[in-house]
Amino acid sequence: MAVVRVLILRAPGANCDLETAFAYEKAGAVAERVHVNRLKENPRLLDQYQVLTIPGGFTYGDDVAAGRILAVQMRTYLSDALERFRDQGKLILGICNGFQALLKAGLLVPPAPEGVPATLAINEPPGFVDRWVRLRAEPGKCPFLQGYAVWEAPIAHGEGRFVCASPEVYNRLAQSGQIVLRYVNEAGEVGPYPANPNGSQGNVAGICDGTGLILGMMPHPERHILPTQHPQWTRRGLAEEGDGLRLFRNAVQFFQKW
Amino acid sequence: MRWEVEVLPVREARGADAPRSAEPSADAPCSGSVESRVYLLDGQLDAELVSRIAAELLTDPVVETFRIRPGNLPDGEPASAELPPFTVTILPKPGVMDPVAQSVEAAIQDLGFPPVRVRTGRRFAGPPRKSPQELRAWALEELANEAVEEVHPGPLPPEVWLSEPPAAPVQVRRVALDEADDAELLRISREGQLSLSLAEMRAIQEYFRVLGREPTDVELETLAQTWSEHCSHKTLKGAIADERKPDQLLYRNLLKETIFYATQEIRRQLGPDDWCVSVFADNAGIVRFAEGMHVCFKVETHNHPSAIEPYGGANTGLGGVIRDVLGTGLGGRPICNTDVFCFAPPDYPAEQIPAGVLPPRRIQQGVVAGVRDYGNRMGIPTLNGAICYHPRYLANPLVFCGTVGLVPAGKEFKRVESGDLIVAVGGRTGRDGIHGATFSSAELTHQSEQLSGGAVQIGNAITEKKLLDVLLQARDRGLYRAITDCGAGGFSSAVGEMGAAVGAEVHLDRPPLKYAGLTYCEIWISEAQERMVLAVPPDSWPELQRLCEAEDVEATVLGTFVASGKLKLFYQGVQVADLDMRFLHEGRPPVVRKVSFLEGTGDLTPAARQMGGMTSPAHQTARLTSPARPAMLDHKQMLVRLLGSWNVCSKETVIRQYDHEVQGGTVIKPLVGATLDGPGDAAVITPLLGSERGVAVGCGINPYYGDLDPYWMAASVIDEAIRNVVAVGADPSRVALLDNFCWGNTERPEVLGSLVRAAEACRDVALAYRTPFISGKDSLNNEFKSDKVHLVIPPTLLISALGQVPDVRQCVTMDLKTPGNYLFVIGKTEAEFGGSHFHLLTGQEGGIVPRVDLELAPRIFAAVHQAIRHGWLRACHDLSEGGLAVAVAEMAFAGGWGAVVFLDAVPLAETARTLPHPQQLLTALYAESNTRFLCEVDPEHAAALEHHLELLGVPYGQVGWVTEEPRLRIYDREEPKHELLLDADLAELKDAWQRPLRQL
């Protein structure tokens, strides 16, 4: 089987790159951490990879707003390269800060004439929070989430409240099957805080673009690869593997089936 | 042209969110106040360009809107003239780190716009109908900190748009010492903020008399930095004499003969099995961890800066200790952070807070936010910590920040060679943090805020993260021979230390500056953050330079290490310093401090205790000063009060603000249990992903014991730190310890006496437990003086434990797991109530501070560890504040299962067994004796465990079991005719434990 190569984008302040590389390697891929300056110098570098992942962190300090400056960089220097990447049927994943950057760069929901369609705003209740959440996947055509139903992963962010500019935008996303991950309660149902940890509209935890090839999500699947990463393994016993591993394996298998 | 962009929220007004400046967690100051962000732009800009910058970069159009205003109107009208009335704008003072401004400047250029100078600020609508002076006062009270921020009521004055300060003229300044008498020497030291003593000033005078010249200002500064208490630890490394027999030295070097000695002795005993690698030598202590990989650990304090500017103080405290690890060996990769804070209780009466002291609540909010913002941005999990409350931390909060790092084998030592280039990497040098080292070596006063504002800084975590990223690559490529951080004393300390054995020549006109106008002296001693110094072989410089450029990190050659034994400084071609390294590092006159010990009794008058005078470990007789009749006591109410006390209550609201899972290695989280809110004893990480070998981090601290008996306080907090890591599964034969002494003014003999006793306990307990100390730090002079009050902190020793877990899959958490399982108390209980929470809440003074049994304790640790490795323990929790009562309640509500406990089964020490029955019950329930664990055991394993404990001669008792019904029931004995002492619903207990910090 062909080797699947993953580019993990390092920008100043990205800080989940090592564990994201570990997750991809555990899933059978070859992961390389590449600085955004290298990609700015030579966007064709992307041609060597099948998957692009923007990991979690605080790129540029999240100054002004989370992911904003990385989004500006992506729009200014990389928009052609990224669109070409997607048009070639390759995969892009943004986790946490990566989701914020992808959304603000307009790669998940294209900018509409009436303005920016959606954002990730300051949590409600406000403040940075690290805790485990339960997620329900509605994978649709998103390759990353195939085979997922209800699963667990941690969140760690202060700006993760998904908000659409209008009800129409939200409805359009829902109807087109782009809302692929929602925060749910113990019963697996959408519900208010604490099931919805940050006040997201419709409990949205992750969305994909119209093709399904680009996924952005606030929770950290790369923090749930090993069974010992689960916060309750001393109570429940050790599972075979962490819930998040499948997501990375899906990405690898997507190309191996190709 | 100058412009102001104001960004306002549109959908919802929010005052409590974290603005990225000095006081992020300031609560919404009053109803109706709306916060907006302000950007001041200065450059080749027209209205259209500013609108584009505002729209594309500064505003999130889904939730925000913006307004732009010209900064200088043609008719000379002031900026923002049409602002709504009663507006207050808060800006970081010029020269104070403004990370957002830096990012915006860079991003504007990225967008292809012309270069722009940026300042950022935040704006509030103040209370109506106030004069500008009243608005200013209101903002300073509620929102801003004058140490680092400026407040502008109403329209902004034109001077907020900064102009570049003029370059400082080169003018070598000499200080006239030769003719100076003692009074003049002291005046020079005081007015120069040098914190040098008379003996030290005389030694310097003598040195320059021999040279036949006067010192330059920068020479004097260099000596002051290097000789400061902060940098040289002259008290702890100095000689100690008894006040009554001053010619007889008790110690020549206190640390060397107590704490270092214990470590050396343990290493000698271990022989070939010695697992220490580098102790008390480098920025952090290093021990062996796994094949080819060592682990290092350092804990620092940042107390004085945090008292004046809590956010910046804590922020840079953490940034500094991370750089310590980055500068250990040839560089450690940080894998987790720890934070321990000591504050006055948040409900301290406002009217009793002296002028010049921030309210404890604001200190706590600022400190927590400072640690959060730096640690989270660095991508280092904050895993372990504690918040410790005592009224005497009011003016002197303590902020301890620690970092654990991985150092590959082969990269544990550094050396500097003649000819190596002196290279500075990372942040730029500014006027921030001038005199930090000397400032932190003195006591605080009500004026410290004005005098020492320059000593306080705000960090920029992303600058440090970039530095970390390139330095680890440079380390792995072998591009430098030595590395150290720029901490206290700045370049002066870093270069002075690295070049101590060689010699150095430095050109002070070379470091990149944040702004012009700095003198060479300021450049040399600036403590600007996020800088490291490397010794780079000339051949490696081009590659290092390319690597730094590739990731936008500034690197500059400052000079060369030269085998001259001299420290020479130059500025624009002029030599401004020429000092012998030997005099710099060995010329300080030895310090002999006097001690006295207040022997004999635990009944020190409260007044004497307030001043930091303490009792000794003297042989107190066993006395129990608790209420004689437990029947008088409502145990349920007592437990509710214990759980709700500031020291015991849940710290979840703080812990959740820290990312404790980044890097993916956290396998035992700080919060555990059925609903992930139980107080874990220690967190465990697997820093090498995919390996099962773990690191556990724990801590011990107890100022209430310290007030009564510093010796047994120190012994107790060592025991507590080890207990914490052993309880989750760390191997007690591989625990390394760190000490952080925070004391008052040790020039008072009785204060130093208490410190000596604590150091002696460290020696004795480390030797008995065979747990070596590998690093430490002290912070003295934690006192506050004004005309009205003199406040002294209680003697405070933080012990941090670095444990190693052979296989994390055997780890145990403290939450109860299964109804029907047995509960065992392991370890023996004495009638030890001195400094206990039981005494605290029942208003009792004195009593015996918990001791440790130096012979039995190591056996208990080994026994518990083996039981964990056998898989016999389903849950394990250490007993500390509040004793058994608190421990069993915590285990029960963390697990969501109830418990039944019979107190007669708790193993008591012989002395306690002779007490009347009611006092025995109190002892079993509330005493805080050391080296005790409460364990949950499957009945299937009970016999094996009992056999194991008996074989090892470890006291234990099967004290009860886990119940399905969520209630805690405590009986005096198991027989049918027993008395039910306590019967409580778990939900009620948990609520009592969670409520205090939730209310904050």
Interface residues (C-beta under 8 A of the other chain):
Chain A: R10 P12 G13 A14 N15 C16 L18 E19 F22 A23 K26 H35 N37 R38 G56 G57 F58 Y60 G61 D62 D63 V64 A65 R68 I69 V72 Q73 T76 K104 G115 V116 P117 A118 T119 A121 I122 P126 G127 F128 V129 D130 R131 W132 P154 A156 G158 V163 C164 A165 H220 E222 R223 I225 L226 T228 Q229 P231 Q232 W233 T234 R235 L238
Chain B: R11 R14 A16 D17 A18 R20 E56 L57 L58 D60 P61 V62 V63 P99 V100 Q102 S103 V104 A106 A107 D110 L111 G112 R372 N376 R377 M378 G379 N460 A461 I462 K465 K466 D469 A550 E551 D552 R656 Q657 Y658 D659 H660 E661 V662 Q663 G664 G665 T666 V667 I668 K669 L671 V672 G673 A674 L676 T686 L689 G690 E692 V808 R809 C811 V812 T813 D815 K817 G895
